């Protein structure tokens, strides 16, 4: 996943950003966002839009800058709100273990023998996992979506899916 990171603005981009800066306030007003709460978020989307508009030919002549800027500011605020929501659901930093209430709540209503076998298998699987794999597993059990997990854990998308595949492989080997 290529993250759209902000790079230093060229002189021409800096002047353009200054000349059109009121678009940030217009955007916040149009969508009813508090300037106090959302300016610092929207401005990053605005600056990304300035860069994209100047550096990618498909935007410069084909789109109105304000449309591009609104799209990037909307995306920046949307990502921020999604991350805030994900942080609320973020599992505690403690390691997953058999005693974890989370794991016990995820086992279905089965016979005591079946529960014991599942618990032993789960413990064995968790002990064989890396710390990162345990975090991924815990977040999946807490209902996080894949994209939320790799963003919250600040990891590359391809690395995340490789780790997820290793977890699935471990589970399928233990389940057989």
Protein Blocks (a to p, Z undefined) as FASTA:
>chain_A
ZZdddddddfklmmmmmmmmmmmmmmmmmnopafklmmmmmmmmmmmmmmmmmmmmklmm
mpcfklmmmmmmmmmmmmmmmmmmmmmmpccfbdcdfklmklmmmpccddfklmmmmmmm
mmmmmmmpcfklmmmmmmmmnopafklmmmmnopafklmmmmmmmmmmmmmmmmZZ
